[in-house]
Amino acid sequence: MPKHSIVNVECQCGQQLARYEKDAPGHLVKMYLRNILIDRAGVFLVEPPLEVGAQIFCPSCEKRVATVQMIHGQPAAKMNQGAIRPINT
């Protein structure tokens, strides 16, 4: 049975972005939108839903934190490693 971790995702500037249920161990490379538990900054789970190719920016410092892509047939935020605080589970 896979081990799930709940992680807080933050921008380098300290802005809290999301609370996420991470499926696998290792660095946070992508966030499946379905696994986002709380969108603290209101940038991931918006209406209408983000389209593939949409860029996601930190509302505080305006750095690009992710780009929406289809990964394994599911919409996911591909994280910009230089813009978020490191997460390793």
Steps between C-alpha positions, in 0.01 A plus 500: 500500500648839402591745771331839468647816649320827562733791417475878514612663177653847533656748261860607564360833625312317779148523350305183582368356175333168575464196721560192286468123536823364352483143366866402474822570688752749365501862384179681408524512120131508411171546679197318361217751531271227641739453797500864610321502835503876565583768244623759752591763240203437268723440197458127425131411540335788316180525300501441211770232542850582378580387147811312388781750454364746756768655718449531875652794685551575869250772599757658731826525300359415154761228427383217273459203733352245257364425154193283441570184299332168434702231680387137475169628359429727798536877539796585719704802600863443392688685772773760436766372741668840527181669620379267776655402830654152477280206602644153530303215657 
